[in-house]
Amino acid sequence: MSVENLNNNDLNNEEINTSGFDAITEAFEKIYKEQKEPLHYKPIISYELGGKDPLDGVSVYRGDGYYHFVTYGFSELYEKESEDKEYSGFGFELTFKLKMNEKQANNTKDEDASDDEIKSAVGFLQQLAGYVFESGSIFNPYEYIWTKQKEGIDSKQKSKITGFITIPDEAGEINTPNGKVIFVELVGATDSELNAIYDKKITVKELAQKIGTDITDYSRTSLL
């Protein structure tokens, strides 16, 4: 996947209705009040023009020791096109919190833009979007995403984290001019944890409580 990073000012065009896009940004600016220009990754070639990545973009905010990713594109970012008046597009956007390592914690914005783990996370968010766009399936809180892969989802595929559970993001639910949007957060889970959910030995809510944080740590070991 080829992406470029830019700030949100590069996306504003007075001739285009960006009300859905702006509503997502406004929701996260309430959480990160000092970050008006987070990192923003967008495909070099848009999906509409034949590009492979369905999302219009992914923004990355810096939290206290973690990165907070939010997608743009599962919902209707511009004009209302769907007939569903209650929800915007698929009705959700994905988020993901990734624990920083020591180097990342000391990074500048320019260094973040070239960070392999950030780019890798943007990549799997686009891959999940591809699944949604092709299948029409949606992600809701308290579900799990498991492809039975054994490799870690980190850039070097060394982590024990191989999939996700989903929970409500702190950004909650917003009303946009195009309908409601729910922010659904991905939390990394290990193969054995996901297998336990599959075998009904533990529920997603129980695993989320056992993990005890919504910040994904690639270095953690399995809790089961």
Contacts in CASP RR format, 6 or more apart in sequence:
PFRMAT RR
TARGET T0000
AUTHOR 0000-0000-0000
METHOD contacts of the structure
MODEL  1
MSVENLNNNDLNNEEINTSGFDAITEAFEKIYKEQKEPLHYKPIISYELG
GKDPLDGVSVYRGDGYYHFVTYGFSELYEKESEDKEYSGFGFELTFKLKM
NEKQANNTKDEDASDDEIKSAVGFLQQLAGYVFESGSIFNPYEYIWTKQK
EGIDSKQKSKITGFITIPDEAGEINTPNGKVIFVELVGATDSELNAIYDK
KITVKELAQKIGTDITDYSRTSLL
1 43 0 8 1.000
1 52 0 8 1.000
1 53 0 8 1.000
1 122 0 8 1.000
1 123 0 8 1.000
1 126 0 8 1.000
2 43 0 8 1.000
2 44 0 8 1.000
2 45 0 8 1.000
3 41 0 8 1.000
3 42 0 8 1.000
3 43 0 8 1.000
3 44 0 8 1.000
3 53 0 8 1.000
3 119 0 8 1.000
3 122 0 8 1.000
3 123 0 8 1.000
4 41 0 8 1.000
4 42 0 8 1.000
4 44 0 8 1.000
5 39 0 8 1.000
5 40 0 8 1.000
5 41 0 8 1.000
5 113 0 8 1.000
6 40 0 8 1.000
6 42 0 8 1.000
7 37 0 8 1.000
7 38 0 8 1.000
7 40 0 8 1.000
8 25 0 8 1.000
8 36 0 8 1.000
8 37 0 8 1.000
8 38 0 8 1.000
8 40 0 8 1.000
8 59 0 8 1.000
9 37 0 8 1.000
10 40 0 8 1.000
11 18 0 8 1.000
11 21 0 8 1.000
11 40 0 8 1.000
11 42 0 8 1.000
12 18 0 8 1.000
16 78 0 8 1.000
17 78 0 8 1.000
17 79 0 8 1.000
18 77 0 8 1.000
18 78 0 8 1.000
19 78 0 8 1.000
19 176 0 8 1.000
19 177 0 8 1.000
19 178 0 8 1.000
20 75 0 8 1.000
20 76 0 8 1.000
20 77 0 8 1.000
20 78 0 8 1.000
20 88 0 8 1.000
20 176 0 8 1.000
20 177 0 8 1.000
20 178 0 8 1.000
20 181 0 8 1.000
21 56 0 8 1.000
21 72 0 8 1.000
21 77 0 8 1.000
21 78 0 8 1.000
23 174 0 8 1.000
23 175 0 8 1.000
23 176 0 8 1.000
23 177 0 8 1.000
23 181 0 8 1.000
24 70 0 8 1.000
24 72 0 8 1.000
24 75 0 8 1.000
24 77 0 8 1.000
24 93 0 8 1.000
24 174 0 8 1.000
24 176 0 8 1.000
24 181 0 8 1.000
25 59 0 8 1.000
27 171 0 8 1.000
27 172 0 8 1.000
27 174 0 8 1.000
27 183 0 8 1.000
28 38 0 8 1.000
28 59 0 8 1.000
28 61 0 8 1.000
28 68 0 8 1.000
28 70 0 8 1.000
28 171 0 8 1.000
29 35 0 8 1.000
29 36 0 8 1.000
31 61 0 8 1.000
31 68 0 8 1.000
31 170 0 8 1.000
31 171 0 8 1.000
32 38 0 8 1.000
32 61 0 8 1.000
32 62 0 8 1.000
32 63 0 8 1.000
32 68 0 8 1.000
35 61 0 8 1.000
35 62 0 8 1.000
38 59 0 8 1.000
38 60 0 8 1.000
38 61 0 8 1.000
38 62 0 8 1.000
39 59 0 8 1.000
39 60 0 8 1.000
39 109 0 8 1.000
39 112 0 8 1.000
39 113 0 8 1.000
39 118 0 8 1.000
40 57 0 8 1.000
40 58 0 8 1.000
40 59 0 8 1.000
40 60 0 8 1.000
41 57 0 8 1.000
41 58 0 8 1.000
41 59 0 8 1.000
41 60 0 8 1.000
41 119 0 8 1.000
41 122 0 8 1.000
42 56 0 8 1.000
42 57 0 8 1.000
42 58 0 8 1.000
43 51 0 8 1.000
43 52 0 8 1.000
43 53 0 8 1.000
43 55 0 8 1.000
43 56 0 8 1.000
43 57 0 8 1.000
43 126 0 8 1.000
45 51 0 8 1.000
45 52 0 8 1.000
46 56 0 8 1.000
47 53 0 8 1.000
47 54 0 8 1.000
47 55 0 8 1.000
47 56 0 8 1.000
47 133 0 8 1.000
53 123 0 8 1.000
53 126 0 8 1.000
53 129 0 8 1.000
54 73 0 8 1.000
54 126 0 8 1.000
54 129 0 8 1.000
54 130 0 8 1.000
54 132 0 8 1.000
54 133 0 8 1.000
55 71 0 8 1.000
55 72 0 8 1.000
55 73 0 8 1.000
55 74 0 8 1.000
55 125 0 8 1.000
55 126 0 8 1.000
55 129 0 8 1.000
56 72 0 8 1.000
56 73 0 8 1.000
56 77 0 8 1.000
57 71 0 8 1.000
57 72 0 8 1.000
57 73 0 8 1.000
58 69 0 8 1.000
58 70 0 8 1.000
58 71 0 8 1.000
58 72 0 8 1.000
58 122 0 8 1.000
58 125 0 8 1.000
58 126 0 8 1.000
59 69 0 8 1.000
59 70 0 8 1.000
59 72 0 8 1.000
60 67 0 8 1.000
60 68 0 8 1.000
60 69 0 8 1.000
60 112 0 8 1.000
60 118 0 8 1.000
60 122 0 8 1.000
61 67 0 8 1.000
61 68 0 8 1.000
61 69 0 8 1.000
61 70 0 8 1.000
62 68 0 8 1.000
62 112 0 8 1.000
65 99 0 8 1.000
65 100 0 8 1.000
65 105 0 8 1.000
65 215 0 8 1.000
66 97 0 8 1.000
66 98 0 8 1.000
66 99 0 8 1.000
66 100 0 8 1.000
66 215 0 8 1.000
67 97 0 8 1.000
67 98 0 8 1.000
67 100 0 8 1.000
67 104 0 8 1.000
67 112 0 8 1.000
67 118 0 8 1.000
67 121 0 8 1.000
68 95 0 8 1.000
68 96 0 8 1.000
68 97 0 8 1.000
69 94 0 8 1.000
69 95 0 8 1.000
69 96 0 8 1.000
69 97 0 8 1.000
69 98 0 8 1.000
69 121 0 8 1.000
69 122 0 8 1.000
69 125 0 8 1.000
70 93 0 8 1.000
70 94 0 8 1.000
70 95 0 8 1.000
70 171 0 8 1.000
70 183 0 8 1.000
71 93 0 8 1.000
71 94 0 8 1.000
71 95 0 8 1.000
71 125 0 8 1.000
71 129 0 8 1.000
72 93 0 8 1.000
73 93 0 8 1.000
73 129 0 8 1.000
74 89 0 8 1.000
74 90 0 8 1.000
74 91 0 8 1.000
74 92 0 8 1.000
74 93 0 8 1.000
74 94 0 8 1.000
74 129 0 8 1.000
74 132 0 8 1.000
74 138 0 8 1.000
75 88 0 8 1.000
75 89 0 8 1.000
75 90 0 8 1.000
75 91 0 8 1.000
75 92 0 8 1.000
75 93 0 8 1.000
75 176 0 8 1.000
75 178 0 8 1.000
75 179 0 8 1.000
75 181 0 8 1.000
76 82 0 8 1.000
76 88 0 8 1.000
76 89 0 8 1.000
76 176 0 8 1.000
76 178 0 8 1.000
76 179 0 8 1.000
79 178 0 8 1.000
80 88 0 8 1.000
80 177 0 8 1.000
80 178 0 8 1.000
80 179 0 8 1.000
81 89 0 8 1.000
82 88 0 8 1.000
82 89 0 8 1.000
85 179 0 8 1.000
86 179 0 8 1.000
86 180 0 8 1.000
87 179 0 8 1.000
87 180 0 8 1.000
87 181 0 8 1.000
88 176 0 8 1.000
88 178 0 8 1.000
88 179 0 8 1.000
88 180 0 8 1.000
88 181 0 8 1.000
89 178 0 8 1.000
90 132 0 8 1.000
90 136 0 8 1.000
90 138 0 8 1.000
91 138 0 8 1.000
91 179 0 8 1.000
91 180 0 8 1.000
91 181 0 8 1.000
91 182 0 8 1.000
92 138 0 8 1.000
92 139 0 8 1.000
92 140 0 8 1.000
92 181 0 8 1.000
92 182 0 8 1.000
92 183 0 8 1.000
92 184 0 8 1.000
93 181 0 8 1.000
93 182 0 8 1.000
93 183 0 8 1.000
93 184 0 8 1.000
94 125 0 8 1.000
94 128 0 8 1.000
94 129 0 8 1.000
94 139 0 8 1.000
94 183 0 8 1.000
94 184 0 8 1.000
94 185 0 8 1.000
94 186 0 8 1.000
95 169 0 8 1.000
95 171 0 8 1.000
95 183 0 8 1.000
95 184 0 8 1.000
95 185 0 8 1.000
95 186 0 8 1.000
96 121 0 8 1.000
96 125 0 8 1.000
96 185 0 8 1.000
96 186 0 8 1.000
96 216 0 8 1.000
97 185 0 8 1.000
97 187 0 8 1.000
97 214 0 8 1.000
97 215 0 8 1.000
97 216 0 8 1.000
98 117 0 8 1.000
98 118 0 8 1.000
98 121 0 8 1.000
98 215 0 8 1.000
98 216 0 8 1.000
98 218 0 8 1.000
99 215 0 8 1.000
99 216 0 8 1.000
99 217 0 8 1.000
99 218 0 8 1.000
99 219 0 8 1.000
104 112 0 8 1.000
104 115 0 8 1.000
104 117 0 8 1.000
107 115 0 8 1.000
112 118 0 8 1.000
116 155 0 8 1.000
116 156 0 8 1.000
117 154 0 8 1.000
117 155 0 8 1.000
117 218 0 8 1.000
119 155 0 8 1.000
120 153 0 8 1.000
120 154 0 8 1.000
120 155 0 8 1.000
124 153 0 8 1.000
128 139 0 8 1.000
128 145 0 8 1.000
131 137 0 8 1.000
132 138 0 8 1.000
132 139 0 8 1.000
139 145 0 8 1.000
139 166 0 8 1.000
139 184 0 8 1.000
140 166 0 8 1.000
140 182 0 8 1.000
140 184 0 8 1.000
141 166 0 8 1.000
141 167 0 8 1.000
141 168 0 8 1.000
141 182 0 8 1.000
141 184 0 8 1.000
141 185 0 8 1.000
142 165 0 8 1.000
142 166 0 8 1.000
142 167 0 8 1.000
142 203 0 8 1.000
142 204 0 8 1.000
142 205 0 8 1.000
142 208 0 8 1.000
143 165 0 8 1.000
143 166 0 8 1.000
143 204 0 8 1.000
144 163 0 8 1.000
144 164 0 8 1.000
144 165 0 8 1.000
144 166 0 8 1.000
144 189 0 8 1.000
144 194 0 8 1.000
144 197 0 8 1.000
144 198 0 8 1.000
144 204 0 8 1.000
145 163 0 8 1.000
145 164 0 8 1.000
145 165 0 8 1.000
145 166 0 8 1.000
145 186 0 8 1.000
146 162 0 8 1.000
146 163 0 8 1.000
146 164 0 8 1.000
146 189 0 8 1.000
146 194 0 8 1.000
146 195 0 8 1.000
146 197 0 8 1.000
146 198 0 8 1.000
147 163 0 8 1.000
148 191 0 8 1.000
149 162 0 8 1.000
149 163 0 8 1.000
150 162 0 8 1.000
150 191 0 8 1.000
151 157 0 8 1.000
151 162 0 8 1.000
152 158 0 8 1.000
152 159 0 8 1.000
152 160 0 8 1.000
152 161 0 8 1.000
152 162 0 8 1.000
152 218 0 8 1.000
153 159 0 8 1.000
153 161 0 8 1.000
153 162 0 8 1.000
153 163 0 8 1.000
153 188 0 8 1.000
153 218 0 8 1.000
154 161 0 8 1.000
154 218 0 8 1.000
158 218 0 8 1.000
159 218 0 8 1.000
159 219 0 8 1.000
160 190 0 8 1.000
160 191 0 8 1.000
160 220 0 8 1.000
160 221 0 8 1.000
160 222 0 8 1.000
161 188 0 8 1.000
161 189 0 8 1.000
161 190 0 8 1.000
161 216 0 8 1.000
161 218 0 8 1.000
161 220 0 8 1.000
162 189 0 8 1.000
162 190 0 8 1.000
162 191 0 8 1.000
162 194 0 8 1.000
163 188 0 8 1.000
163 189 0 8 1.000
163 191 0 8 1.000
163 194 0 8 1.000
164 186 0 8 1.000
164 187 0 8 1.000
164 188 0 8 1.000
164 189 0 8 1.000
165 186 0 8 1.000
165 187 0 8 1.000
165 188 0 8 1.000
165 189 0 8 1.000
165 194 0 8 1.000
165 197 0 8 1.000
165 204 0 8 1.000
165 207 0 8 1.000
165 208 0 8 1.000
166 184 0 8 1.000
166 185 0 8 1.000
166 186 0 8 1.000
166 187 0 8 1.000
166 204 0 8 1.000
167 184 0 8 1.000
167 185 0 8 1.000
167 187 0 8 1.000
167 208 0 8 1.000
167 214 0 8 1.000
168 182 0 8 1.000
168 183 0 8 1.000
168 184 0 8 1.000
168 185 0 8 1.000
169 183 0 8 1.000
169 184 0 8 1.000
169 185 0 8 1.000
169 214 0 8 1.000
170 183 0 8 1.000
170 185 0 8 1.000
170 214 0 8 1.000
171 183 0 8 1.000
172 182 0 8 1.000
172 183 0 8 1.000
173 180 0 8 1.000
173 181 0 8 1.000
173 182 0 8 1.000
173 183 0 8 1.000
174 180 0 8 1.000
174 181 0 8 1.000
174 183 0 8 1.000
185 214 0 8 1.000
186 216 0 8 1.000
187 208 0 8 1.000
187 211 0 8 1.000
187 214 0 8 1.000
187 216 0 8 1.000
188 216 0 8 1.000
189 197 0 8 1.000
189 207 0 8 1.000
189 211 0 8 1.000
190 221 0 8 1.000
190 222 0 8 1.000
190 223 0 8 1.000
190 224 0 8 1.000
191 222 0 8 1.000
192 222 0 8 1.000
192 224 0 8 1.000
193 202 0 8 1.000
193 207 0 8 1.000
193 222 0 8 1.000
193 223 0 8 1.000
193 224 0 8 1.000
196 202 0 8 1.000
196 207 0 8 1.000
196 224 0 8 1.000
197 203 0 8 1.000
197 204 0 8 1.000
197 207 0 8 1.000
201 224 0 8 1.000
202 210 0 8 1.000
202 224 0 8 1.000
207 223 0 8 1.000
208 214 0 8 1.000
210 223 0 8 1.000
211 223 0 8 1.000
END
